[in-house]
Structures are given as structure tokens and as C-alpha cells.
Amino acid sequence: MNQQFNANVQLSVNRYLRLIRLMNARRLLLETDHKIEYIAMQCGFPNSKTFNRNFKSWKGMTPTDYRQAYARYHRIDTSCL
């Protein structure tokens, strides 16, 4: 199965799952105020250290730094609703 998946998606199953987990974590970082430990566990990482290492490898900064840099651009303005 991994060979077919790799042939079609150009990623191993493990790498694809990690990417999906990281993308979900990125969304939670930007759209919620949950703690990093909570986000790591919700996205399937065994602990925040593993999450931090994978996120930094993916985005070049820690989840905390990423949240501080980009969260303000993703806040939904509810004042007009």
C-alpha cells in the first residue's frame, strides 16, 4: 500500500499523515488560544517536544513563535456579525 501511495502522492503514508497533523495543528494555533501541549495531543503527537521539533522542521519556527507572528492575521472579526 505504501508503494502505491508513494507512487501517486509522492509522499510516504507516514509523511503524509505528519503533514496532515501539522496542518491541523497550524489551524488550531491560529484560530484558538489552546495551549501548545493540548494542540499537540489533539493532533496526534505523543508530546509537545515531538510536536515542536516537527513543526519547526516544517515552518522554520516554533509553534509559539508562529502563533505570535501570524495569529493576528487570522482572527475573525465578529463585531460586524
mmCIF file of the N, C-alpha and C atoms, coordinates in Angstrom:
data_MODEL
# 
_entry.id   MODEL 
# 
loop_
_atom_site.group_PDB 
_atom_site.id 
_atom_site.type_symbol 
_atom_site.label_atom_id 
_atom_site.label_alt_id 
_atom_site.label_comp_id 
_atom_site.label_asym_id 
_atom_site.label_entity_id 
_atom_site.label_seq_id 
_atom_site.pdbx_PDB_ins_code 
_atom_site.Cartn_x 
_atom_site.Cartn_y 
_atom_site.Cartn_z 
_atom_site.occupancy 
_atom_site.B_iso_or_equiv 
_atom_site.pdbx_formal_charge 
_atom_site.auth_seq_id 
_atom_site.auth_comp_id 
_atom_site.auth_asym_id 
_atom_site.auth_atom_id 
_atom_site.pdbx_PDB_model_num 
ATOM 1   N N  . MET A 1 1  ? 0.822   -1.188 0.000  1.00 0.00 ? 1  MET A N  1 
ATOM 2   C CA . MET A 1 1  ? 0.000   0.000  0.000  1.00 0.00 ? 1  MET A CA 1 
ATOM 3   C C  . MET A 1 1  ? 0.872   1.262  0.000  1.00 0.00 ? 1  MET A C  1 
ATOM 4   N N  . ASN A 1 2  ? 1.925   1.244  0.805  1.00 0.00 ? 2  ASN A N  1 
ATOM 5   C CA . ASN A 1 2  ? 2.802   2.407  0.878  1.00 0.00 ? 2  ASN A CA 1 
ATOM 6   C C  . ASN A 1 2  ? 3.431   2.720  -0.478 1.00 0.00 ? 2  ASN A C  1 
ATOM 7   N N  . GLN A 1 3  ? 3.781   1.687  -1.239 1.00 0.00 ? 3  GLN A N  1 
ATOM 8   C CA . GLN A 1 3  ? 4.388   1.908  -2.551 1.00 0.00 ? 3  GLN A CA 1 
ATOM 9   C C  . GLN A 1 3  ? 3.396   2.555  -3.516 1.00 0.00 ? 3  GLN A C  1 
ATOM 10  N N  . GLN A 1 4  ? 2.151   2.098  -3.506 1.00 0.00 ? 4  GLN A N  1 
ATOM 11  C CA . GLN A 1 4  ? 1.130   2.705  -4.373 1.00 0.00 ? 4  GLN A CA 1 
ATOM 12  C C  . GLN A 1 4  ? 0.858   4.145  -3.954 1.00 0.00 ? 4  GLN A C  1 
ATOM 13  N N  . PHE A 1 5  ? 0.749   4.362  -2.659 1.00 0.00 ? 5  PHE A N  1 
ATOM 14  C CA . PHE A 1 5  ? 0.502   5.707  -2.146 1.00 0.00 ? 5  PHE A CA 1 
ATOM 15  C C  . PHE A 1 5  ? 1.649   6.633  -2.546 1.00 0.00 ? 5  PHE A C  1 
ATOM 16  N N  . ASN A 1 6  ? 2.866   6.166  -2.365 1.00 0.00 ? 6  ASN A N  1 
ATOM 17  C CA . ASN A 1 6  ? 4.051   6.949  -2.697 1.00 0.00 ? 6  ASN A CA 1 
ATOM 18  C C  . ASN A 1 6  ? 4.107   7.249  -4.199 1.00 0.00 ? 6  ASN A C  1 
ATOM 19  N N  . ALA A 1 7  ? 3.722   6.287  -5.003 1.00 0.00 ? 7  ALA A N  1 
ATOM 20  C CA . ALA A 1 7  ? 3.734   6.497  -6.451 1.00 0.00 ? 7  ALA A CA 1 
ATOM 21  C C  . ALA A 1 7  ? 2.730   7.557  -6.880 1.00 0.00 ? 7  ALA A C  1 
ATOM 22  N N  . ASN A 1 8  ? 1.581   7.604  -6.209 1.00 0.00 ? 8  ASN A N  1 
ATOM 23  C CA . ASN A 1 8  ? 0.528   8.547  -6.594 1.00 0.00 ? 8  ASN A CA 1 
ATOM 24  C C  . ASN A 1 8  ? 0.661   9.913  -5.936 1.00 0.00 ? 8  ASN A C  1 
ATOM 25  N N  . VAL A 1 9  ? 1.083   9.957  -4.695 1.00 0.00 ? 9  VAL A N  1 
ATOM 26  C CA . VAL A 1 9  ? 1.105   11.212 -3.938 1.00 0.00 ? 9  VAL A CA 1 
ATOM 27  C C  . VAL A 1 9  ? 2.517   11.772 -3.788 1.00 0.00 ? 9  VAL A C  1 
ATOM 28  N N  . GLN A 1 10 ? 3.514   10.968 -4.092 1.00 0.00 ? 10 GLN A N  1 
ATOM 29  C CA . GLN A 1 10 ? 4.922   11.362 -3.957 1.00 0.00 ? 10 GLN A CA 1 
ATOM 30  C C  . GLN A 1 10 ? 5.331   11.592 -2.505 1.00 0.00 ? 10 GLN A C  1 
ATOM 31  N N  . LEU A 1 11 ? 4.607   10.980 -1.585 1.00 0.00 ? 11 LEU A N  1 
ATOM 32  C CA . LEU A 1 11 ? 4.925   11.034 -0.160 1.00 0.00 ? 11 LEU A CA 1 
ATOM 33  C C  . LEU A 1 11 ? 4.648   9.665  0.437  1.00 0.00 ? 11 LEU A C  1 
ATOM 34  N N  . SER A 1 12 ? 5.418   9.294  1.452  1.00 0.00 ? 12 SER A N  1 
ATOM 35  C CA . SER A 1 12 ? 5.093   8.065  2.162  1.00 0.00 ? 12 SER A CA 1 
ATOM 36  C C  . SER A 1 12 ? 3.836   8.307  2.992  1.00 0.00 ? 12 SER A C  1 
ATOM 37  N N  . VAL A 1 13 ? 3.188   7.246  3.407  1.00 0.00 ? 13 VAL A N  1 
ATOM 38  C CA . VAL A 1 13 ? 1.989   7.366  4.225  1.00 0.00 ? 13 VAL A CA 1 
ATOM 39  C C  . VAL A 1 13 ? 2.316   8.099  5.519  1.00 0.00 ? 13 VAL A C  1 
ATOM 40  N N  . ASN A 1 14 ? 3.430   7.742  6.141  1.00 0.00 ? 14 ASN A N  1 
ATOM 41  C CA . ASN A 1 14 ? 3.829   8.397  7.397  1.00 0.00 ? 14 ASN A CA 1 
ATOM 42  C C  . ASN A 1 14 ? 4.062   9.893  7.215  1.00 0.00 ? 14 ASN A C  1 
ATOM 43  N N  . ARG A 1 15 ? 4.722   10.249 6.149  1.00 0.00 ? 15 ARG A N  1 
ATOM 44  C CA . ARG A 1 15 ? 4.993   11.663 5.893  1.00 0.00 ? 15 ARG A CA 1 
ATOM 45  C C  . ARG A 1 15 ? 3.704   12.436 5.599  1.00 0.00 ? 15 ARG A C  1 
ATOM 46  N N  . TYR A 1 16 ? 2.807   11.804 4.867  1.00 0.00 ? 16 TYR A N  1 
ATOM 47  C CA . TYR A 1 16 ? 1.520   12.419 4.562  1.00 0.00 ? 16 TYR A CA 1 
ATOM 48  C C  . TYR A 1 16 ? 0.712   12.647 5.840  1.00 0.00 ? 16 TYR A C  1 
ATOM 49  N N  . LEU A 1 17 ? 0.651   11.639 6.695  1.00 0.00 ? 17 LEU A N  1 
ATOM 50  C CA . LEU A 1 17 ? -0.069  11.776 7.959  1.00 0.00 ? 17 LEU A CA 1 
ATOM 51  C C  . LEU A 1 17 ? 0.529   12.873 8.828  1.00 0.00 ? 17 LEU A C  1 
ATOM 52  N N  . ARG A 1 18 ? 1.858   12.950 8.871  1.00 0.00 ? 18 ARG A N  1 
ATOM 53  C CA . ARG A 1 18 ? 2.514   14.005 9.643  1.00 0.00 ? 18 ARG A CA 1 
ATOM 54  C C  . ARG A 1 18 ? 2.147   15.373 9.088  1.00 0.00 ? 18 ARG A C  1 
ATOM 55  N N  . LEU A 1 19 ? 2.114   15.509 7.776  1.00 0.00 ? 19 LEU A N  1 
ATOM 56  C CA . LEU A 1 19 ? 1.756   16.782 7.161  1.00 0.00 ? 19 LEU A CA 1 
ATOM 57  C C  . LEU A 1 19 ? 0.308   17.164 7.493  1.00 0.00 ? 19 LEU A C  1 
ATOM 58  N N  . ILE A 1 20 ? -0.594  16.220 7.440  1.00 0.00 ? 20 ILE A N  1 
ATOM 59  C CA . ILE A 1 20 ? -1.992  16.488 7.788  1.00 0.00 ? 20 ILE A CA 1 
ATOM 60  C C  . ILE A 1 20 ? -2.097  16.917 9.245  1.00 0.00 ? 20 ILE A C  1 
ATOM 61  N N  . ARG A 1 21 ? -1.375  16.238 10.125 1.00 0.00 ? 21 ARG A N  1 
ATOM 62  C CA . ARG A 1 21 ? -1.381  16.601 11.543 1.00 0.00 ? 21 ARG A CA 1 
ATOM 63  C C  . ARG A 1 21 ? -0.826  18.006 11.753 1.00 0.00 ? 21 ARG A C  1 
ATOM 64  N N  . LEU A 1 22 ? 0.246   18.327 11.053 1.00 0.00 ? 22 LEU A N  1 
ATOM 65  C CA . LEU A 1 22 ? 0.844   19.654 11.187 1.00 0.00 ? 22 LEU A CA 1 
ATOM 66  C C  . LEU A 1 22 ? -0.078  20.746 10.643 1.00 0.00 ? 22 LEU A C  1 
ATOM 67  N N  . MET A 1 23 ? -0.761  20.477 9.556  1.00 0.00 ? 23 MET A N  1 
ATOM 68  C CA . MET A 1 23 ? -1.683  21.467 9.002  1.00 0.00 ? 23 MET A CA 1 
ATOM 69  C C  . MET A 1 23 ? -2.858  21.701 9.949  1.00 0.00 ? 23 MET A C  1 
ATOM 70  N N  . ASN A 1 24 ? -3.344  20.649 10.572 1.00 0.00 ? 24 ASN A N  1 
ATOM 71  C CA . ASN A 1 24 ? -4.418  20.783 11.551 1.00 0.00 ? 24 ASN A CA 1 
ATOM 72  C C  . ASN A 1 24 ? -3.920  21.570 12.768 1.00 0.00 ? 24 ASN A C  1 
ATOM 73  N N  . ALA A 1 25 ? -2.709  21.273 13.210 1.00 0.00 ? 25 ALA A N  1 
ATOM 74  C CA . ALA A 1 25 ? -2.126  21.991 14.345 1.00 0.00 ? 25 ALA A CA 1 
ATOM 75  C C  . ALA A 1 25 ? -1.955  23.469 14.013 1.00 0.00 ? 25 ALA A C  1 
ATOM 76  N N  . ARG A 1 26 ? -1.524  23.765 12.802 1.00 0.00 ? 26 ARG A N  1 
ATOM 77  C CA . ARG A 1 26 ? -1.361  25.160 12.375 1.00 0.00 ? 26 ARG A CA 1 
ATOM 78  C C  . ARG A 1 26 ? -2.690  25.904 12.456 1.00 0.00 ? 26 ARG A C  1 
ATOM 79  N N  . ARG A 1 27 ? -3.759  25.252 12.001 1.00 0.00 ? 27 ARG A N  1 
ATOM 80  C CA . ARG A 1 27 ? -5.092  25.860 12.069 1.00 0.00 ? 27 ARG A CA 1 
ATOM 81  C C  . ARG A 1 27 ? -5.486  26.130 13.520 1.00 0.00 ? 27 ARG A C  1 
ATOM 82  N N  . LEU A 1 28 ? -5.263  25.161 14.394 1.00 0.00 ? 28 LEU A N  1 
ATOM 83  C CA . LEU A 1 28 ? -5.593  25.347 15.805 1.00 0.00 ? 28 LEU A CA 1 
ATOM 84  C C  . LEU A 1 28 ? -4.748  26.450 16.443 1.00 0.00 ? 28 LEU A C  1 
ATOM 85  N N  . LEU A 1 29 ? -3.487  26.535 16.056 1.00 0.00 ? 29 LEU A N  1 
ATOM 86  C CA . LEU A 1 29 ? -2.623  27.601 16.580 1.00 0.00 ? 29 LEU A CA 1 
ATOM 87  C C  . LEU A 1 29 ? -3.174  28.974 16.231 1.00 0.00 ? 29 LEU A C  1 
ATOM 88  N N  . LEU A 1 30 ? -3.656  29.111 15.010 1.00 0.00 ? 30 LEU A N  1 
ATOM 89  C CA . LEU A 1 30 ? -4.097  30.411 14.526 1.00 0.00 ? 30 LEU A CA 1 
ATOM 90  C C  . LEU A 1 30 ? -5.530  30.756 14.931 1.00 0.00 ? 30 LEU A C  1 
ATOM 91  N N  . GLU A 1 31 ? -6.370  29.754 15.121 1.00 0.00 ? 31 GLU A N  1 
ATOM 92  C CA . GLU A 1 31 ? -7.783  30.014 15.370 1.00 0.00 ? 31 GLU A CA 1 
ATOM 93  C C  . GLU A 1 31 ? -8.216  29.841 16.819 1.00 0.00 ? 31 GLU A C  1 
ATOM 94  N N  . THR A 1 32 ? -7.335  29.323 17.669 1.00 0.00 ? 32 THR A N  1 
ATOM 95  C CA . THR A 1 32 ? -7.700  29.112 19.069 1.00 0.00 ? 32 THR A CA 1 
ATOM 96  C C  . THR A 1 32 ? -6.603  29.640 19.988 1.00 0.00 ? 32 THR A C  1 
ATOM 97  N N  . ASP A 1 33 ? -6.925  29.662 21.264 1.00 0.00 ? 33 ASP A N  1 
ATOM 98  C CA . ASP A 1 33 ? -5.942  30.036 22.274 1.00 0.00 ? 33 ASP A CA 1 
ATOM 99  C C  . ASP A 1 33 ? -5.513  28.837 23.105 1.00 0.00 ? 33 ASP A C  1 
ATOM 100 N N  . HIS A 1 34 ? -5.731  27.638 22.585 1.00 0.00 ? 34 HIS A N  1 
ATOM 101 C CA . HIS A 1 34 ? -5.352  26.427 23.320 1.00 0.00 ? 34 HIS A CA 1 
ATOM 102 C C  . HIS A 1 34 ? -3.843  26.387 23.527 1.00 0.00 ? 34 HIS A C  1 
ATOM 103 N N  . LYS A 1 35 ? -3.438  25.750 24.607 1.00 0.00 ? 35 LYS A N  1 
ATOM 104 C CA . LYS A 1 35 ? -2.013  25.591 24.898 1.00 0.00 ? 35 LYS A CA 1 
ATOM 105 C C  . LYS A 1 35 ? -1.378  24.652 23.873 1.00 0.00 ? 35 LYS A C  1 
ATOM 106 N N  . ILE A 1 36 ? -0.082  24.812 23.699 1.00 0.00 ? 36 ILE A N  1 
ATOM 107 C CA . ILE A 1 36 ? 0.674   24.014 22.737 1.00 0.00 ? 36 ILE A CA 1 
ATOM 108 C C  . ILE A 1 36 ? 0.563   22.522 23.068 1.00 0.00 ? 36 ILE A C  1 
ATOM 109 N N  . GLU A 1 37 ? 0.617   22.177 24.336 1.00 0.00 ? 37 GLU A N  1 
ATOM 110 C CA . GLU A 1 37 ? 0.522   20.780 24.753 1.00 0.00 ? 37 GLU A CA 1 
ATOM 111 C C  . GLU A 1 37 ? -0.819  20.179 24.327 1.00 0.00 ? 37 GLU A C  1 
ATOM 112 N N  . TYR A 1 38 ? -1.882  20.939 24.492 1.00 0.00 ? 38 TYR A N  1 
ATOM 113 C CA . TYR A 1 38 ? -3.219  20.489 24.104 1.00 0.00 ? 38 TYR A CA 1 
ATOM 114 C C  . TYR A 1 38 ? -3.289  20.271 22.600 1.00 0.00 ? 38 TYR A C  1 
ATOM 115 N N  . ILE A 1 39 ? -2.785  21.222 21.833 1.00 0.00 ? 39 ILE A N  1 
ATOM 116 C CA . ILE A 1 39 ? -2.807  21.117 20.366 1.00 0.00 ? 39 ILE A CA 1 
ATOM 117 C C  . ILE A 1 39 ? -1.995  19.915 19.913 1.00 0.00 ? 39 ILE A C  1 
ATOM 118 N N  . ALA A 1 40 ? -0.842  19.704 20.522 1.00 0.00 ? 40 ALA A N  1 
ATOM 119 C CA . ALA A 1 40 ? -0.003  18.558 20.164 1.00 0.00 ? 40 ALA A CA 1 
ATOM 120 C C  . ALA A 1 40 ? -0.765  17.254 20.356 1.00 0.00 ? 40 ALA A C  1 
ATOM 121 N N  . MET A 1 41 ? -1.410  17.106 21.483 1.00 0.00 ? 41 MET A N  1 
ATOM 122 C CA . MET A 1 41 ? -2.149  15.873 21.770 1.00 0.00 ? 41 MET A CA 1 
ATOM 123 C C  . MET A 1 41 ? -3.364  15.726 20.849 1.00 0.00 ? 41 MET A C  1 
ATOM 124 N N  . GLN A 1 42 ? -4.085  16.811 20.597 1.00 0.00 ? 42 GLN A N  1 
ATOM 125 C CA . GLN A 1 42 ? -5.260  16.763 19.732 1.00 0.00 ? 42 GLN A CA 1 
ATOM 126 C C  . GLN A 1 42 ? -4.910  16.387 18.296 1.00 0.00 ? 42 GLN A C  1 
ATOM 127 N N  . CYS A 1 43 ? -3.701  16.713 17.889 1.00 0.00 ? 43 CYS A N  1 
ATOM 128 C CA . CYS A 1 43 ? -3.290  16.458 16.509 1.00 0.00 ? 43 CYS A CA 1 
ATOM 129 C C  . CYS A 1 43 ? -2.511  15.158 16.339 1.00 0.00 ? 43 CYS A C  1 
ATOM 130 N N  . GLY A 1 44 ? -2.393  14.391 17.413 1.00 0.00 ? 44 GLY A N  1 
ATOM 131 C CA . GLY A 1 44 ? -1.791  13.069 17.295 1.00 0.00 ? 44 GLY A CA 1 
ATOM 132 C C  . GLY A 1 44 ? -0.310  12.983 17.571 1.00 0.00 ? 44 GLY A C  1 
ATOM 133 N N  . PHE A 1 45 ? 0.268   14.018 18.134 1.00 0.00 ? 45 PHE A N  1 
ATOM 134 C CA . PHE A 1 45 ? 1.679   13.962 18.512 1.00 0.00 ? 45 PHE A CA 1 
ATOM 135 C C  . PHE A 1 45 ? 1.781   13.432 19.934 1.00 0.00 ? 45 PHE A C  1 
ATOM 136 N N  . PRO A 1 46 ? 2.773   12.606 20.228 1.00 0.00 ? 46 PRO A N  1 
ATOM 137 C CA . PRO A 1 46 ? 2.862   11.999 21.558 1.00 0.00 ? 46 PRO A CA 1 
ATOM 138 C C  . PRO A 1 46 ? 3.150   12.989 22.684 1.00 0.00 ? 46 PRO A C  1 
ATOM 139 N N  . ASN A 1 47 ? 3.814   14.093 22.345 1.00 0.00 ? 47 ASN A N  1 
ATOM 140 C CA . ASN A 1 47 ? 4.116   15.122 23.352 1.00 0.00 ? 47 ASN A CA 1 
ATOM 141 C C  . ASN A 1 47 ? 4.476   16.424 22.650 1.00 0.00 ? 47 ASN A C  1 
ATOM 142 N N  . SER A 1 48 ? 4.584   17.493 23.431 1.00 0.00 ? 48 SER A N  1 
ATOM 143 C CA . SER A 1 48 ? 4.850   18.805 22.837 1.00 0.00 ? 48 SER A CA 1 
ATOM 144 C C  . SER A 1 48 ? 6.271   18.917 22.280 1.00 0.00 ? 48 SER A C  1 
ATOM 145 N N  . LYS A 1 49 ? 7.200   18.159 22.823 1.00 0.00 ? 49 LYS A N  1 
ATOM 146 C CA . LYS A 1 49 ? 8.577   18.203 22.313 1.00 0.00 ? 49 LYS A CA 1 
ATOM 147 C C  . LYS A 1 49 ? 8.632   17.668 20.877 1.00 0.00 ? 49 LYS A C  1 
ATOM 148 N N  . THR A 1 50 ? 7.966   16.543 20.637 1.00 0.00 ? 50 THR A N  1 
ATOM 149 C CA . THR A 1 50 ? 7.909   15.979 19.287 1.00 0.00 ? 50 THR A CA 1 
ATOM 150 C C  . THR A 1 50 ? 7.180   16.923 18.342 1.00 0.00 ? 50 THR A C  1 
ATOM 151 N N  . PHE A 1 51 ? 6.087   17.494 18.822 1.00 0.00 ? 51 PHE A N  1 
ATOM 152 C CA . PHE A 1 51 ? 5.341   18.460 18.019 1.00 0.00 ? 51 PHE A CA 1 
ATOM 153 C C  . PHE A 1 51 ? 6.210   19.660 17.659 1.00 0.00 ? 51 PHE A C  1 
ATOM 154 N N  . ASN A 1 52 ? 6.903   20.223 18.652 1.00 0.00 ? 52 ASN A N  1 
ATOM 155 C CA . ASN A 1 52 ? 7.764   21.384 18.399 1.00 0.00 ? 52 ASN A CA 1 
ATOM 156 C C  . ASN A 1 52 ? 8.830   21.073 17.360 1.00 0.00 ? 52 ASN A C  1 
ATOM 157 N N  . ARG A 1 53 ? 9.467   19.906 17.483 1.00 0.00 ? 53 ARG A N  1 
ATOM 158 C CA . ARG A 1 53 ? 10.528  19.525 16.554 1.00 0.00 ? 53 ARG A CA 1 
ATOM 159 C C  . ARG A 1 53 ? 9.977   19.398 15.134 1.00 0.00 ? 53 ARG A C  1 
ATOM 160 N N  . ASN A 1 54 ? 8.830   18.732 14.979 1.00 0.00 ? 54 ASN A N  1 
ATOM 161 C CA . ASN A 1 54 ? 8.242   18.559 13.652 1.00 0.00 ? 54 ASN A CA 1 
ATOM 162 C C  . ASN A 1 54 ? 7.747   19.875 13.073 1.00 0.00 ? 54 ASN A C  1 
ATOM 163 N N  . PHE A 1 55 ? 7.128   20.700 13.895 1.00 0.00 ? 55 PHE A N  1 
ATOM 164 C CA . PHE A 1 55 ? 6.615   21.979 13.414 1.00 0.00 ? 55 PHE A CA 1 
ATOM 165 C C  . PHE A 1 55 ? 7.766   22.888 12.984 1.00 0.00 ? 55 PHE A C  1 
ATOM 166 N N  . LYS A 1 56 ? 8.822   22.923 13.772 1.00 0.00 ? 56 LYS A N  1 
ATOM 167 C CA . LYS A 1 56 ? 9.969   23.766 13.436 1.00 0.00 ? 56 LYS A CA 1 
ATOM 168 C C  . LYS A 1 56 ? 10.633  23.294 12.148 1.00 0.00 ? 56 LYS A C  1 
ATOM 169 N N  . SER A 1 57 ? 10.688  21.995 11.957 1.00 0.00 ? 57 SER A N  1 
ATOM 170 C CA . SER A 1 57 ? 11.235  21.452 10.718 1.00 0.00 ? 57 SER A CA 1 
ATOM 171 C C  . SER A 1 57 ? 10.372  21.845 9.523  1.00 0.00 ? 57 SER A C  1 
ATOM 172 N N  . TRP A 1 58 ? 9.067   21.915 9.721  1.00 0.00 ? 58 TRP A N  1 
ATOM 173 C CA . TRP A 1 58 ? 8.125   22.239 8.647  1.00 0.00 ? 58 TRP A CA 1 
ATOM 174 C C  . TRP A 1 58 ? 8.074   23.728 8.343  1.00 0.00 ? 58 TRP A C  1 
ATOM 175 N N  . LYS A 1 59 ? 7.977   24.569 9.377  1.00 0.00 ? 59 LYS A N  1 
ATOM 176 C CA . LYS A 1 59 ? 7.759   26.000 9.181  1.00 0.00 ? 59 LYS A CA 1 
ATOM 177 C C  . LYS A 1 59 ? 8.978   26.870 9.498  1.00 0.00 ? 59 LYS A C  1 
ATOM 178 N N  . GLY A 1 60 ? 10.011  26.289 10.090 1.00 0.00 ? 60 GLY A N  1 
ATOM 179 C CA . GLY A 1 60 ? 11.211  27.073 10.379 1.00 0.00 ? 60 GLY A CA 1 
ATOM 180 C C  . GLY A 1 60 ? 11.137  27.888 11.656 1.00 0.00 ? 60 GLY A C  1 
ATOM 181 N N  . MET A 1 61 ? 10.079  27.696 12.434 1.00 0.00 ? 61 MET A N  1 
ATOM 182 C CA . MET A 1 61 ? 9.940   28.374 13.722 1.00 0.00 ? 61 MET A CA 1 
ATOM 183 C C  . MET A 1 61 ? 9.087   27.519 14.644 1.00 0.00 ? 61 MET A C  1 
ATOM 184 N N  . THR A 1 62 ? 9.175   27.795 15.910 1.00 0.00 ? 62 THR A N  1 
ATOM 185 C CA . THR A 1 62 ? 8.404   27.019 16.874 1.00 0.00 ? 62 THR A CA 1 
ATOM 186 C C  . THR A 1 62 ? 6.921   27.364 16.758 1.00 0.00 ? 62 THR A C  1 
ATOM 187 N N  . PRO A 1 63 ? 6.063   26.487 17.247 1.00 0.00 ? 63 PRO A N  1 
ATOM 188 C CA . PRO A 1 63 ? 4.628   26.797 17.208 1.00 0.00 ? 63 PRO A CA 1 
ATOM 189 C C  . PRO A 1 63 ? 4.284   28.096 17.935 1.00 0.00 ? 63 PRO A C  1 
ATOM 190 N N  . THR A 1 64 ? 4.923   28.352 19.055 1.00 0.00 ? 64 THR A N  1 
ATOM 191 C CA . THR A 1 64 ? 4.668   29.587 19.797 1.00 0.00 ? 64 THR A CA 1 
ATOM 192 C C  . THR A 1 64 ? 5.060   30.806 18.979 1.00 0.00 ? 64 THR A C  1 
ATOM 193 N N  . ASP A 1 65 ? 6.231   30.773 18.371 1.00 0.00 ? 65 ASP A N  1 
ATOM 194 C CA . ASP A 1 65 ? 6.675   31.888 17.532 1.00 0.00 ? 65 ASP A CA 1 
ATOM 195 C C  . ASP A 1 65 ? 5.753   32.074 16.327 1.00 0.00 ? 65 ASP A C  1 
ATOM 196 N N  . TYR A 1 66 ? 5.324   30.962 15.743 1.00 0.00 ? 66 TYR A N  1 
ATOM 197 C CA . TYR A 1 66 ? 4.418   31.031 14.591 1.00 0.00 ? 66 TYR A CA 1 
ATOM 198 C C  . TYR A 1 66 ? 3.100   31.679 14.989 1.00 0.00 ? 66 TYR A C  1 
ATOM 199 N N  . ARG A 1 67 ? 2.565   31.271 16.119 1.00 0.00 ? 67 ARG A N  1 
ATOM 200 C CA . ARG A 1 67 ? 1.304   31.838 16.601 1.00 0.00 ? 67 ARG A CA 1 
ATOM 201 C C  . ARG A 1 67 ? 1.444   33.332 16.822 1.00 0.00 ? 67 ARG A C  1 
ATOM 202 N N  . GLN A 1 68 ? 2.519   33.748 17.452 1.00 0.00 ? 68 GLN A N  1 
ATOM 203 C CA . GLN A 1 68 ? 2.729   35.173 17.724 1.00 0.00 ? 68 GLN A CA 1 
ATOM 204 C C  . GLN A 1 68 ? 2.890   35.969 16.435 1.00 0.00 ? 68 GLN A C  1 
ATOM 205 N N  . ALA A 1 69 ? 3.503   35.375 15.440 1.00 0.00 ? 69 ALA A N  1 
ATOM 206 C CA . ALA A 1 69 ? 3.756   36.092 14.194 1.00 0.00 ? 69 ALA A CA 1 
ATOM 207 C C  . ALA A 1 69 ? 2.523   36.185 13.301 1.00 0.00 ? 69 ALA A C  1 
ATOM 208 N N  . TYR A 1 70 ? 1.664   35.159 13.303 1.00 0.00 ? 70 TYR A N  1 
ATOM 209 C CA . TYR A 1 70 ? 0.598   35.102 12.306 1.00 0.00 ? 70 TYR A CA 1 
ATOM 210 C C  . TYR A 1 70 ? -0.829  35.083 12.835 1.00 0.00 ? 70 TYR A C  1 
ATOM 211 N N  . ALA A 1 71 ? -1.055  34.851 14.095 1.00 0.00 ? 71 ALA A N  1 
ATOM 212 C CA . ALA A 1 71 ? -2.419  34.703 14.619 1.00 0.00 ? 71 ALA A CA 1 
ATOM 213 C C  . ALA A 1 71 ? -3.256  35.957 14.395 1.00 0.00 ? 71 ALA A C  1 
ATOM 214 N N  . ARG A 1 72 ? -2.664  37.117 14.501 1.00 0.00 ? 72 ARG A N  1 
ATOM 215 C CA . ARG A 1 72 ? -3.456  38.348 14.363 1.00 0.00 ? 72 ARG A CA 1 
ATOM 216 C C  . ARG A 1 72 ? -4.063  38.493 12.970 1.00 0.00 ? 72 ARG A C  1 
ATOM 217 N N  . TYR A 1 73 ? -3.458  37.861 11.967 1.00 0.00 ? 73 TYR A N  1 
ATOM 218 C CA . TYR A 1 73 ? -3.992  37.934 10.614 1.00 0.00 ? 73 TYR A CA 1 
ATOM 219 C C  . TYR A 1 73 ? -5.147  36.985 10.384 1.00 0.00 ? 73 TYR A C  1 
ATOM 220 N N  . HIS A 1 74 ? -5.350  36.047 11.299 1.00 0.00 ? 74 HIS A N  1 
ATOM 221 C CA . HIS A 1 74 ? -6.368  35.027 11.124 1.00 0.00 ? 74 HIS A CA 1 
ATOM 222 C C  . HIS A 1 74 ? -7.519  35.150 12.098 1.00 0.00 ? 74 HIS A C  1 
ATOM 223 N N  . ARG A 1 75 ? -7.560  36.194 12.869 1.00 0.00 ? 75 ARG A N  1 
ATOM 224 C CA . ARG A 1 75 ? -8.676  36.410 13.795 1.00 0.00 ? 75 ARG A CA 1 
ATOM 225 C C  . ARG A 1 75 ? -9.915  36.815 12.999 1.00 0.00 ? 75 ARG A C  1 
ATOM 226 N N  . ILE A 1 76 ? -11.026 36.257 13.368 1.00 0.00 ? 76 ILE A N  1 
ATOM 227 C CA . ILE A 1 76 ? -12.286 36.583 12.703 1.00 0.00 ? 76 ILE A CA 1 
ATOM 228 C C  . ILE A 1 76 ? -12.899 37.772 13.414 1.00 0.00 ? 76 ILE A C  1 
ATOM 229 N N  . ASP A 1 77 ? -13.236 38.804 12.676 1.00 0.00 ? 77 ASP A N  1 
ATOM 230 C CA . ASP A 1 77 ? -13.835 39.997 13.237 1.00 0.00 ? 77 ASP A CA 1 
ATOM 231 C C  . ASP A 1 77 ? -15.331 39.742 13.425 1.00 0.00 ? 77 ASP A C  1 
ATOM 232 N N  . THR A 1 78 ? -15.757 39.561 14.656 1.00 0.00 ? 78 THR A N  1 
ATOM 233 C CA . THR A 1 78 ? -17.165 39.280 14.938 1.00 0.00 ? 78 THR A CA 1 
ATOM 234 C C  . THR A 1 78 ? -17.946 40.555 15.237 1.00 0.00 ? 78 THR A C  1 
ATOM 235 N N  . SER A 1 79 ? -17.334 41.699 15.212 1.00 0.00 ? 79 SER A N  1 
ATOM 236 C CA . SER A 1 79 ? -18.030 42.947 15.526 1.00 0.00 ? 79 SER A CA 1 
ATOM 237 C C  . SER A 1 79 ? -19.080 43.299 14.476 1.00 0.00 ? 79 SER A C  1 
ATOM 238 N N  . CYS A 1 80 ? -18.917 42.806 13.263 1.00 0.00 ? 80 CYS A N  1 
ATOM 239 C CA . CYS A 1 80 ? -19.862 43.130 12.199 1.00 0.00 ? 80 CYS A CA 1 
ATOM 240 C C  . CYS A 1 80 ? -20.962 42.083 12.068 1.00 0.00 ? 80 CYS A C  1 
ATOM 241 N N  . LEU A 1 81 ? -20.913 41.042 12.869 1.00 0.00 ? 81 LEU A N  1 
ATOM 242 C CA . LEU A 1 81 ? -21.926 39.984 12.773 1.00 0.00 ? 81 LEU A CA 1 
ATOM 243 C C  . LEU A 1 81 ? -23.127 40.278 13.626 1.00 0.00 ? 81 LEU A C  1 
# 
